[in-house]
Amino acid sequence: MEHLTLEALRAGLLSVQQSPTDEGRLEMIVARPAADERQVWETAELNVAHGLQGDSWEQRGSSSTADGSAHPERQITLINSRAIQLIAQSRERWPLAGDQLFVDLNLSPENLAPGQRLQVGTAVLEITDQEHRGCLKF
């Protein structure tokens, strides 16, 4: 795959910036059941203790915690669907980013500050200041 030029990325940024600010849309759910695996799901269960049921968040751990355990504030990761479409250039490549929930919603700190809550289906997620920088595979 050929990467976009900086000019092409800048040109596509307007669409990303026009993402809804109040009511978004869940575009894709991706679970990472094991290393190097991605599964796209139509529905999912979110659990307070374990995150996305069937995802390996707990087993992967984190370099950001003192003991290497899973970071409790990175249980569920979200990415703007317009941004990933611009970068990935194809919906089939979205899962490589490593995020779990792909949403058409403005995820900027100005729109969703840490501590704010976001309803996804029947689940309520709390926004944290812990960024997900994407998977190295992507």
C-alpha positions, 0 to 999 in steps of 0.5 A: 500500500502506498502512503498518502502524501502530507498534502493529501492528508491535509486535504482530507482533514476537513472531513475529519474535522466535520465529525458529529460533536453530539450524536455519533455512529458506531461504524465498526467493532474490532476484537483482538483475541490474540496476538496478530489476530483481529475479528470484526463483530456486528455486536459486542458486550462491554464489561466493567472489569474486563472491557470488550468481552473476547478481546485480549486487553487484560492478557496483553498488559501495558508498558505504561503500568509499573507491574506491566499489567493491563492499563485500566484506563485503556480498556476500550479504545476508540478511533474516529472513523473518518480519520482511519478511512483517510489514513487507511484508505480502505475499510478493510484496513481499519482493524490493523489500527488496533482500536476496538470501537470505530466511531463517527464522532469528534473525539478531540479533547475539546469535544470529549474531555477526560471524565466525560461519559459517552454512551455506546449502545447500553454501555457508558464509557468514561473518557480518559486522558490516556491516548492510544497511539495505534498498533505498530502493525499499522 
